Amino acid sequence: MTIEEAVAAIRRGEVVGLPTDTVYGIGADPMSEEAVTRLFELKGRPDHKPIGLLIGSLQQAEVIGEISGVAVGLAAAHWPGALTLVVIPKVILADWVGDAQRQTVGLRVPDHPVTLELLAAVGPLAVTSANVSGGEESLSHEEARALFGDRVSVYVEGRSPGGQSSTVVDVTGGEVVVLRQGPVRV
């Protein structure tokens, strides 16, 4: 499927599949509660588990979240790439995006040209790996389609070469706290 078809599906509040530089993902408009609810239902993801945003650039990240101190250096060194920074949002986010209890959000600029093209067209997306919660992650649109079928509206064709979910670090306290180790060593 094409980027244009994915953009139209996202704008209709539907879930789409997309390749990233880590694992193949499923994503939706982060401002649509219904769309994000579908993401959680597809994965069987617990409601309390935060969902982050894929964004298109450091400049976009600086609008959404507090990128300062150690976060600036990490972003400069690893974006685009497989590093998710957990930051304090500067904008009001929907309750179903990020961690509402802690008032944080994970942000990542993926190093994948197709995904960056999609993000340039629609803005930030709530994205999670294309798998059932706790299961093996999909690496391609074929694997994701075999898992989710027609429950995902559009699968952007592509393969995700990373094979490992991003490294997630919390930088909200001034120190780097690794929440999930992935391909980027911090």
C-alpha positions in Angstrom: 0.0 0.0 0.0 1.1 3.6 -0.5 1.8 6.4 1.8 -1.2 8.3 0.5 -3.5 5.3 1.4 -1.9 5.2 4.9 -2.5 9.0 5.4 -6.1 8.6 4.4 -6.6 5.7 6.8 -5.0 7.6 9.7 -7.2 10.6 9.0 -10.2 8.3 9.2 -9.1 7.1 12.6 -7.9 3.7 11.5 -4.9 1.7 12.5 -2.1 1.3 9.9 1.0 -0.9 9.7 4.4 0.7 9.0 8.0 -0.3 8.8 10.5 1.3 11.2 14.3 1.0 11.7 13.7 -1.4 14.6 10.6 -3.6 14.3 7.5 -3.3 12.1 4.8 -1.3 13.9 1.2 -0.5 14.0 0.2 3.1 14.5 -2.7 5.6 14.7 -3.6 9.2 15.2 -2.6 10.0 18.8 -5.4 12.5 19.2 -8.1 9.9 18.3 -9.1 7.9 21.4 -11.0 5.4 19.2 -7.9 4.8 17.1 -5.5 4.4 20.0 -8.1 2.1 21.7 -8.0 -0.1 18.6 -4.2 -0.2 18.9 -4.5 -1.5 22.5 -7.2 -4.0 21.6 -5.2 -5.4 18.6 -2.2 -6.0 20.8 -4.1 -7.1 23.9 -2.0 -4.4 25.6 -2.8 -3.5 29.2 -4.5 -0.1 29.5 -1.9 1.1 32.0 1.0 0.5 29.7 2.1 3.8 28.1 2.3 4.3 24.4 4.8 6.7 22.8 5.0 8.8 19.7 7.0 8.5 16.6 7.9 12.0 15.4 9.6 13.3 12.3 12.4 15.5 13.7 14.1 16.9 16.8 12.4 20.2 16.1 9.0 18.5 16.3 10.1 16.8 19.6 11.0 20.2 21.0 7.5 21.4 20.4 5.9 18.3 22.1 8.3 17.6 25.0 11.0 19.1 27.2 14.3 18.3 25.4 17.0 19.7 27.6 20.1 18.8 29.4 21.2 15.2 28.7 18.3 14.7 26.4 19.8 17.2 23.9 23.0 15.2 23.6 21.2 11.8 23.3 18.9 13.1 20.6 21.8 14.7 18.7 23.8 11.4 18.9 21.0 8.9 18.2 18.1 10.6 16.2 17.0 9.5 13.8 17.5 6.1 15.4 16.5 3.4 17.8 16.3 5.6 21.0 13.1 6.6 22.7 13.4 9.5 25.1 10.8 9.7 27.9 10.3 13.4 28.6 7.8 15.7 30.2 5.3 17.0 27.6 5.1 20.7 26.9 1.7 20.3 25.3 -1.5 18.8 26.5 -1.6 15.2 25.4 -4.6 12.9 25.3 -4.9 10.7 28.4 -4.3 7.6 26.3 -0.9 8.7 25.0 2.2 8.6 27.2 2.0 7.9 30.9 -0.9 10.0 32.2 -0.1 9.1 35.9 3.6 10.2 35.6 2.8 12.9 33.1 5.5 11.8 30.6 5.7 10.7 27.0 8.1 8.7 25.0 9.4 10.3 21.8 11.4 8.8 19.0 12.6 9.8 15.5 12.9 6.6 13.5 15.7 6.1 11.0 13.5 4.7 8.2 12.8 6.8 5.0 9.3 5.4 4.5 8.2 6.1 8.1 9.7 9.6 8.0 7.8 10.3 4.8 4.6 9.2 6.5 5.3 11.3 9.6 6.0 14.3 7.4 2.5 13.9 5.9 0.5 13.3 9.1 2.6 14.5 12.0 3.2 12.4 15.2 1.8 8.9 15.4 1.1 6.7 18.4 3.0 3.6 17.4 3.7 0.2 19.0 5.3 -2.9 17.7 3.2 -5.1 15.5 2.7 -8.1 17.8 0.4 -9.4 20.4 1.5 -8.1 23.8 4.4 -10.1 25.0 4.7 -12.0 21.7 7.3 -12.0 18.9 7.5 -8.7 17.0 6.8 -8.6 13.3 9.6 -7.5 11.0 7.6 -7.0 7.8 4.2 -6.1 6.4 3.7 -9.7 5.5 4.3 -10.9 9.1 2.1 -8.2 10.5 -0.7 -9.0 8.0 -0.5 -12.7 8.9 -1.0 -11.7 12.6 -3.6 -8.9 12.3 -5.3 -9.5 8.9 -8.0 -6.9 8.0 -8.1 -5.5 11.6 -5.3 -3.2 10.4 -6.6 -1.0 7.5 -3.4 -0.4 5.6 0.0 -2.1 5.7 2.7 0.1 4.3 5.1 -2.2 2.5 8.5 -2.7 3.9 10.8 -4.6 6.1 12.3 -3.5 9.5 15.9 -4.4 9.6 16.5 -3.8 13.3 14.7 -6.9 14.8 14.8 -5.3 18.3 12.6 -2.7 19.9 14.1 0.7 20.6 16.1 1.5 23.7 13.9 3.5 26.1 15.4 6.0 28.5 13.8 8.3 31.0 15.5 11.7 31.1 12.9 13.5 33.2 14.9 13.5 36.4 18.2 14.9 35.0 19.8 11.5 34.9 19.5 8.8 32.3 17.4 5.8 33.5 17.3 2.9 31.1 13.7 1.5 31.1 14.3 -1.0 28.2 17.6 -1.9 26.7 17.6 -2.1 22.9 20.0 -1.6 20.0 21.3 1.8 21.4 23.6 1.3 24.3 23.3 4.2 26.8 
